[in-house]
């Protein structure tokens, strides 16, 4: 992998204000891309966008993904993987009664279907569709599903495996017909985009009036980000070009022309981020032992649970941001 050519990004792409460094010397958690990266936060209190500085030039971004879908597991030892998988299942069984009684299980399902499970089936576009598992889940609910991704390997695999229509490359360049989708989903996609506002405006054009846009992305103000600092998995430089908060994601969606139904944080699925972040932190001071990783499994589910409980008291520190917006009914294109 050749080095990525970068350029400093000192001011905010949303409002033009200067930013200050909130996180320095962050490294690629997958260990694929060399270098240390910083994140800046906009000094405008009504904006507070967080962005990568320096950031890859647009023409260099492909280099950050050259091994994205092919990187190997932390351990290639089959026995270790099986024991960890068993421990994970055991932990989930232990925690399940609590999840079922306090609402975390319902929240997890809500996210698995990107908040669309109770909506009448229609035509759906998944932007940044990756491996297509979510698309297939929605197809089983009766939706007509299409997906788009920059990764040609991913899109051709989905088309082959699930028989669903896919597109490769930039959304706007696909020139899909306007007002043709009932819903558009973006799960862990928006933080990767070079020009998110343009992509969101294209989503607005593609949605039918009243059609829904659902966005899930890491929360820069999450409890995990605060606990782990530079080791938090959600930074993921240099692939995450911006990391949002409730405020900055709300601003972005409004600027693109959406009417907002809901923007909040969610702790569903936070355990995996706690596990990876803790392992990243441990690697700095030594190796990550097998026993440590076993303990992490239970610890991570306990952290997810305590984070979820904190959200019930009005905190906005959940691992992920979750936004549900709609194309205004009076807008035809
Ligand atoms: Zn700003």
Boltz pocket constraint, residues with backbone or C-beta under 6 A from the ligand:
constraints:
  - pocket:
      binder: B
      contacts: [[A, 12], [A, 13], [A, 14], [A, 15], [A, 16], [A, 17], [A, 42], [A, 43], [A, 44], [A, 47], [A, 48], [A, 49]]
      max_distance: 6.0
